[in-house]
Amino acid sequence: MPLTDTTIRNAKPEEKPYSLADGRGLSILIQPTGGKWWRLRYRFDGKAKLLSLGIYPDVGLKDARARRDAARKMLADGIDPAENRKATKATKVERAANSFEVVAREWFAKFKAQWVERHATRIMSRFERDIFPWIGSRPIADVTAPELLAVARRIESRGALETAHRALGNCGQVLRYAVATGRTVRDPSGDLRGALPPLKAEHFAAVTEPKQAAELLQTLDGYQGTLPVACALRLAPMVFVRPGELRKAEWADIDLDAAEWRYTVTKTDTPHIVPLATQAVTILRGLHALTGTGRYVFPGARTNGRPMSDNAILAAMRRMGIGKDEMSGHGFRAMARTILDEVLGVRPDLIEHQLAHAVKDPNGRAYNRTAHLPERRKMMQQWADYLDKLKAGADVIPLHGNAA
């Protein structure tokens, strides 16, 4: 005869446990202590098994029967409900262990050695202030694009659009790390391209003070990554060409014995010569052993048939904590122009020639690429020597009168 709530409520404990049957394997066990436990008896693969369905009155008669029916449905589908419960519990534990915050902190610990301290501090502060309170406890495999967008828009709403973009980028880095380590199958942040308002275009950020330049050079010199990127980071301030020209540099255009790099400026379609200081030649000779058999001085990470990506140098600087508002790839040109003129006292026309800007003679005719080459060669060596002094921490003093 099926049980009723009254029967269960009035059941008194005895010296030994006893059961009251409800039907279809469901019963309630009355303990000597007064506790009342729902249990389901069933057979699976010919073996008698017992499954706990909860404690009365937390689980009432109606709920106990619903749980029994759900378990019997599993049996009909060839599933052992007890094993299913174990698997579900294990999954919940695993998902909790792989929450967004847990994986983010693991990612941070793995990569923070590549960043300067202030950059690492900014990243973790951003996570702790703007991200973890909202999605930190979520299993990383369950994090969705709308959840990420809500986090970013919450930051945007307080007028911090750039921080919102950076937070979204950091979340994407963590999610891609989770994909690589088998904690999720995809990074949903990629679905949000264009979801935030774009940042306003700004002038290229540049370091133009010698003291700041010294700190920048020391940071660049500490890069710990691939040799091509490390060499590009060291050459960028030394040769101050346009970023695209540096990354697309070809060995066929470089004469290390003559210490010259000759190529056509893509922006103006005019030939140009970059005299190479002894420091630049040393860097390039070291790199030639690795990439010299290919076309490009700085080949891509995946294939030497293509040049380094346009984001490689910027990404390396960002990982080292050099912010977007501090330095850009074009910023090395502004740094050279300013310090060569204002600190080293180099003639402005020589600087403009070396920047591959249009410079005209007194008759209004454009100089050819060999114009003032001896003076420019002297200037480039002076510049490389000055950068070495800055990097070494030497006192920064104006050198007017010593220029080419």
DAHU-V461944 format. One record per helix or strand of 3 or more residues. SS is the DSSP state (hx for helix, st for strand). FROM is the first residue (numbers start at 0). TO is the last residue. If there is no record, write none. Layout:
SS,FROM,TO ; SS,FROM,TO
//
This chain:
hx,4,9 ; st,17,22 ; st,25,29 ; st,35,43 ; st,46,55 ; hx,60,75 ; hx,80,96 ; hx,99,113 ; hx,116,134 ; hx,139,141 ; hx,144,155 ; hx,160,179 ; hx,187,191 ; hx,209,220 ; hx,226,238 ; hx,242,246 ; hx,250,252 ; st,259,264 ; st,269,274 ; hx,277,290 ; hx,311,318 ; hx,330,341 ; hx,347,353 ; hx,372,390
//
